[in-house]
Amino acid sequence: MVLEMGSEGAKLQKSISAPQYFAVSFGSIVGVAWIIIMGDAVANAGAVGTAIALAIGAGGVLLVALCYAEMAARLPAAGGEIVYAQALGGSGAAYLTGWTLALVYTAACAFQAISIGQLFGLLFPGIEGPVAYTMLGSDVRLGSLLIGAALTIGFSLLALRGVRGAAVVQEWVTYLRIALMVGFLAIAMIYADPANLQPLIPGETSALKFAAVLSMLGTAPFWFAGFNAAATAAEECSTSMAAAGRALILAVVGAAVFYILLVLSVSALVPVATLKELPLPAAQAFELAMGSPIVAKLVLITAVLGSMTAWNALLLAGSRVYFALGRAHLSPASFASLNARGAPTIAILTVTAATLAALTLGRGFILPIVNIVSASFGIIYVATCLAVLKMRATGENASFTAPGGKPLVVCGVVFSVIIAIVALVQPWFAADGNIPPEWLTLGCWGLISGAVWFGARSRIMALSDEQRMALLKGDAAD
């Protein structure tokens, strides 16, 4: 049953506790990317170079996360950055941000759907099945398609049951994963040989070494992507926003510690030349170093659980973005319709359908997804940090305030601009003179969103900025 409440009357239930808010944040950050793209990262930047880039990236992302925590406390509404953009630049900024977020979360859900088949293939050899076709230079296997599709539908059904059930599942699975992570990292440190870390950073000159670290730094938003997913669930948080802000920061710090320890310890298990040849080095290095597949299977199980928590959180975030757009008359009002359990039905089904469509592109689309998400988040991070400065100028107090004053926020803006530029430019150098698929995807999405804006501009602009902000905040439902 769908409650056709109208966008003005749609309001989400407050059902997420502080531990669950941490679980949503950490679970969406540390998903499955670390096991899928770690090999490419170490091959390009070396273990130490990757660790340095992750540490710098974590520091920059932490600056941005503090701004997110403050904005979530000031404007705890579904849609997160859409609301912040409305406060910063009005309806045009909110529309642009909303469509960008819709692309980001759809692409991130597709990443999980595509990656999960490869993980199941290593856990259960042969399950990926025969090659169905080739797309973007990679084989797409029938079993992987069926696994990805089945889980996509499964998570959709879970989300349709309401945020309370999804949050409980997220909480328990996240804490189980943390226990497993601590276990296999401890084993890696026991078997590690520091000599295997050579070369620490590849490149014959300092310039080449710097370029290697910089290329890795450009993907940092993807490694830490997801902390902002919690901002879209702020409206459903039942605890204080100060407690939620602390949970968000803890999730970013915890993710950074895990990533850096993972890269250094796993890279020290086998020589770099061997590590580069492994499809999933974060798991397979254990098998080579120990002569036993047990720990490798444990890592793969952890990765599968990570994919599920990230997927769950990203679907939650993506559907809330579509919900917020519908509620604010920035997309069809049907996106704001809620079912009997308070879940945004049409929004969830939209993300699900888009994920199923993107799943068919296969593994050849994984790296473009990484760059698309990184570039898009870099741009959105800038808007969020600038919104903090504007909101502070009003003189209103918030239950959580980022420390460091204006300099911290400005540093967050500078970091975000650099990340966005690197993520947008880097694909050109890897495309051998061709137009990168990342640019094509962003261009097509921009054309679609632009066409919709001009087609519905009269309806969109019928509301004042004050009226739209009230709808985004859910005030019209009170």
TORBARO-19977 format. One record per residue (C-alpha): z, x, y. Coordinates in steps of 0.25 Angstrom, whole numbers, padded with zeros to 4 digits, always signed. Example, Ala and Ser with C-alpha at 12.3 -4.5 7.8 and 13.67 -1.06 7.14 Angstrom:
+0031+0049-0018;+0029+0055-0004;
% end
This chain:
+0000+0000+0000;-0004+0005+0014;+0004+0001+0026;-0007-0002+0037;+0003+0001+0048;-0006+0005+0058;-0006+0019+0064;+0005+0015+0075;+0014+0010+0064;+0013+0021+0054;+0026+0029+0052;+0030+0039+0041;+0043+0039+0034;+0054+0050+0036;+0056+0055+0022;+0055+0070+0022;+0068+0078+0022;+0070+0092+0027;+0069+0099+0014;+0056+0091+0011;+0051+0095+0025;+0052+0109+0020;+0046+0106+0007;+0034+0100+0014;+0033+0112+0023;+0035+0123+0013;+0027+0116+0002;+0015+0114+0012;+0015+0129+0016;+0017+0135+0003;+0007+0127-0006;-0004+0134-0014;-0011+0143-0004;-0003+0155-0007;-0008+0155-0022;-0022+0152-0018;-0025+0161-0006;-0015+0172-0008;-0025+0181-0016;-0036+0180-0005;-0025+0183+0006;-0020+0196-0001;-0034+0200-0004;-0038+0199+0010;-0025+0204+0017;-0017+0211+0006;-0003+0207+0002;+0004+0213+0014;-0007+0209+0023;-0005+0195+0018;+0010+0195+0019;+0009+0200+0034;-0001+0189+0037;+0008+0179+0031;+0020+0184+0038;+0013+0184+0052;+0007+0170+0048;+0021+0165+0044;+0027+0170+0057;+0016+0163+0065;+0016+0150+0057;+0032+0150+0059;+0030+0149+0074;+0020+0138+0072;+0030+0131+0062;+0041+0131+0072;+0032+0124+0082;+0029+0114+0071;+0043+0112+0068;+0046+0109+0083;+0034+0100+0084;+0038+0092+0072;+0052+0090+0078;+0046+0085+0091;+0035+0077+0085;+0039+0073+0071;+0026+0065+0067;+0016+0064+0056;+0004+0072+0059;+0012+0084+0065;+0002+0092+0073;-0006+0080+0077;+0006+0075+0084;+0008+0089+0090;-0006+0090+0095;-0005+0076+0101;+0007+0081+0109;-0001+0093+0113;-0015+0088+0117;-0016+0073+0115;-0025+0065+0105;-0036+0075+0105;-0027+0086+0100;-0020+0077+0090;-0034+0073+0084;-0039+0087+0083;-0026+0091+0076;-0025+0080+0067;-0039+0082+0062;-0037+0097+0060;-0024+0094+0052;-0032+0084+0044;-0041+0095+0040;-0030+0105+0037;-0022+0096+0028;-0034+0091+0021;-0039+0105+0019;-0025+0110+0014;-0024+0098+0004;-0038+0102-0001;-0033+0117-0003;-0022+0112-0012;-0031+0103-0020;-0041+0114-0022;-0031+0125-0025;-0023+0117-0035;-0034+0117-0046;-0034+0132-0046;-0019+0133-0048;-0020+0123-0059;-0031+0131-0065;-0022+0143-0066;-0010+0135-0072;-0019+0128-0082;-0032+0136-0085;-0044+0128-0086;-0039+0116-0079;-0048+0118-0067;-0060+0114-0076;-0075+0117-0075;-0082+0120-0062;-0087+0107-0056;-0095+0113-0044;-0095+0125-0034;-0091+0123-0020;-0089+0134-0009;-0091+0145-0019;-0080+0141-0028;-0080+0133-0041;-0074+0119-0041;-0068+0115-0054;-0066+0101-0059;-0052+0103-0064;-0048+0108-0050;-0054+0096-0043;-0047+0087-0052;-0033+0094-0051;-0035+0094-0036;-0039+0080-0035;-0028+0075-0044;-0017+0082-0036;-0024+0077-0023;-0023+0063-0027;-0009+0065-0033;-0003+0070-0020;-0010+0059-0012;-0002+0049-0021;+0011+0056-0019;+0008+0056-0004;+0005+0041-0004;+0019+0039-0010;+0025+0043+0003;+0031+0056+0009;+0045+0055+0003;+0039+0057-0011;+0030+0068-0007;+0041+0075+0000;+0050+0075-0012;+0040+0081-0021;+0037+0091-0010;+0051+0095-0009;+0054+0097-0024;+0041+0105-0027;+0043+0114-0015;+0057+0118-0019;+0052+0121-0033;+0040+0129-0028;+0050+0138-0019;+0058+0141-0032;+0046+0145-0040;+0041+0153-0028;+0054+0161-0027;+0053+0163-0042;+0039+0169-0043;+0040+0177-0030;+0053+0184-0036;+0045+0187-0049;+0033+0193-0040;+0043+0202-0033;+0048+0208-0046;+0034+0211-0051;+0028+0216-0038;+0023+0230-0036;+0021+0233-0021;+0010+0243-0025;+0001+0230-0027;+0002+0226-0013;-0008+0238-0009;-0016+0237+0000;-0006+0230+0008;-0017+0225+0018;-0032+0228+0014;-0041+0235+0024;-0045+0249+0027;-0041+0248+0042;-0030+0242+0050;-0040+0232+0056;-0044+0227+0042;-0030+0226+0038;-0027+0218+0050;-0039+0209+0048;-0034+0206+0033;-0021+0202+0038;-0027+0193+0049;-0036+0186+0039;-0024+0182+0031;-0016+0178+0044;-0027+0168+0047;-0023+0161+0034;-0008+0160+0038;-0009+0146+0042;-0014+0142+0029;-0003+0149+0021;+0007+0142+0030;+0000+0129+0032;+0008+0117+0028;+0021+0120+0037;+0015+0110+0047;+0012+0100+0036;+0027+0096+0038;+0025+0093+0052;+0016+0081+0048;+0028+0076+0040;+0038+0077+0052;+0038+0062+0054;+0042+0060+0040;+0054+0070+0041;+0068+0064+0039;+0076+0076+0043;+0077+0082+0057;+0065+0089+0063;+0074+0101+0065;+0076+0102+0050;+0062+0099+0047;+0058+0111+0057;+0067+0120+0050;+0061+0116+0036;+0047+0119+0042;+0050+0133+0047;+0058+0136+0033;+0045+0132+0026;+0036+0142+0034;+0046+0153+0032;+0047+0150+0017;+0032+0150+0015;+0030+0163+0023;+0041+0170+0014;+0034+0165+0001;+0020+0169+0005;+0024+0183+0009;+0032+0186-0003;+0021+0180-0012;+0010+0188-0006;+0018+0201-0007;+0024+0199-0021;+0012+0193-0028;+0003+0204-0022;+0012+0215-0027;+0011+0209-0042;-0003+0215-0044;-0013+0224-0036;-0021+0218-0025;-0034+0220-0032;-0029+0212-0044;-0023+0201-0035;-0036+0199-0028;-0043+0195-0041;-0033+0184-0044;-0037+0170-0041;-0022+0166-0038;-0015+0179-0036;-0001+0173-0032;+0000+0168-0047;-0009+0177-0055;-0003+0190-0050;+0010+0186-0057;+0003+0185-0071;-0004+0199-0069;+0009+0206-0064;+0018+0200-0075;+0009+0198-0086;+0013+0183-0088;+0008+0170-0082;+0021+0163-0081;+0024+0167-0066;+0009+0165-0062;+0011+0151-0068;+0023+0149-0060;+0016+0153-0047;+0005+0144-0050;+0015+0132-0052;+0021+0136-0039;+0007+0135-0033;+0004+0122-0039;+0017+0116-0033;+0014+0123-0020;+0001+0116-0019;+0007+0103-0022;+0018+0104-0011;+0007+0109-0001;-0002+0098-0005;+0008+0088-0004;+0013+0092+0010;-0002+0094+0015;-0006+0080+0010;+0007+0075+0017;+0003+0082+0030;-0012+0079+0030;-0009+0064+0027;+0001+0064+0039;-0010+0070+0048;-0019+0059+0045;-0008+0049+0046;-0005+0054+0060;-0019+0054+0064;-0020+0039+0060;-0007+0035+0067;-0012+0041+0080;-0026+0035+0080;-0032+0048+0078;-0038+0044+0065;-0040+0031+0057;-0027+0023+0058;-0027+0021+0043;-0022+0035+0041;-0009+0030+0047;-0007+0019+0036;+0005+0021+0027;+0008+0015+0013;+0020+0009+0009;+0027+0022+0006;+0024+0027+0020;+0012+0037+0017;+0000+0037+0025;-0010+0033+0014;-0024+0034+0021;-0020+0048+0026;-0015+0053+0012;-0028+0048+0006;-0037+0054+0017;-0031+0068+0014;-0032+0066-0001;-0047+0062+0000;-0050+0074+0009;-0042+0083-0001;-0050+0078-0013;-0063+0080-0005;-0060+0094-0001;-0055+0097-0016;-0070+0097-0020;-0073+0110-0011;-0065+0118-0021;-0059+0132-0019;-0070+0137-0010;-0064+0129+0001;-0050+0135+0000;-0051+0147+0009;-0058+0138+0020;-0046+0129+0019;-0037+0140+0022;-0044+0144+0034;-0046+0130+0039;-0032+0126+0038;-0027+0140+0044;-0036+0138+0056;-0033+0123+0058;-0018+0125+0057;-0019+0137+0067;-0025+0127+0077;-0015+0116+0074;-0003+0126+0075;-0008+0130+0090;-0007+0115+0094;+0007+0113+0087;+0013+0125+0095;+0007+0121+0108;+0012+0107+0106;+0026+0113+0105;+0025+0119+0119;+0020+0106+0124;+0031+0098+0118;+0042+0108+0123;+0036+0106+0137;+0041+0092+0137;+0055+0096+0136;+0058+0088+0123;+0068+0094+0113;+0065+0095+0098;+0074+0095+0086;+0067+0108+0082;+0062+0118+0092;+0054+0131+0088;+0062+0143+0093;+0056+0154+0101;+0051+0145+0113;+0037+0145+0118;+0034+0160+0113;+0036+0155+0099;+0026+0143+0101;+0016+0152+0108;+0016+0162+0097;+0014+0151+0087;+0001+0147+0096;-0004+0161+0096;-0002+0162+0081;-0009+0149+0078;-0021+0153+0087;-0023+0166+0079;-0022+0159+0066;-0032+0149+0069;-0042+0159+0075;-0041+0168+0063;-0042+0157+0053;-0055+0151+0060;-0061+0165+0062;-0058+0172+0048;-0067+0163+0040;-0079+0167+0048;-0077+0182+0043;-0076+0177+0029;-0089+0168+0029;-0099+0180+0030;-0106+0174+0042;-0106+0159+0036;-0099+0148+0043;-0085+0147+0036;-0082+0134+0029;-0069+0133+0037;-0077+0132+0050;-0086+0122+0044;-0074+0114+0039;-0068+0114+0052;-0081+0111+0060;-0084+0099+0051;-0069+0094+0053;-0070+0096+0068;-0083+0088+0068;-0077+0076+0060;-0065+0076+0068;-0073+0077+0081;-0082+0065+0077;-0070+0056+0073;-0063+0060+0087;-0075+0056+0095;-0078+0043+0086;-0064+0038+0087;-0060+0044+0101;-0059+0031+0108;-0049+0026+0098;-0041+0039+0098;-0041+0040+0113;-0036+0025+0114;-0022+0030+0113;-0015+0039+0123;-0008+0052+0119;+0005+0045+0120;+0001+0034+0111;-0005+0043+0101;+0008+0052+0101;+0016+0040+0098;+0008+0036+0086;+0008+0051+0081;+0023+0051+0082;+0024+0037+0075;+0031+0032+0087;+0023+0019+0087;+0029+0016+0073;+0043+0016+0078;
% end
